[in-house]
Amino acid sequence: MNIKNKPVVNRDPQSALIAQLRQQVTVLQNDSQKCRALLKDAGIKVEDIDQQLGNNPSAALVSAVNSQELQTLRSANHNLERKLEQLHGEMLKDRKRLNEAEI
């Protein structure tokens, strides 16, 4: 039977916490860059968000995203309403043709 030892780095709790927090900062910075890229791709001006952030960054960001999302939903709704009108018109024409064919 062979005994294998694993090397362990001895760190004091404060150093370990600092290392963990630095790692979290790095992850959050990367997430922030990804979010900025997604917002930019969605046509949201990141500079406008930066100006609005002020005292409540999360509220300003949510507001900007919700505004863009609302605009997208309104546009989709308008397109669906036009399609519905078109289909309704086609249905009325088909119904008329069917009634004429039955007579």
BELTA-V868009 format. One record per pair of residues at least 12 apart in sequence whose ideal C-beta (glycine too) atoms are under 7 Angstrom apart, sorted by sequence separation. I is the first residue (numbers start at 1). J is the second residue. If there is no record, write none. Layout:
i->(I | I)
j->(J | J)
//
This chain:
i->(49 | 52 | 49 | 44 | 44 | 42)
j->(61 | 64 | 64 | 64 | 68 | 68)
//
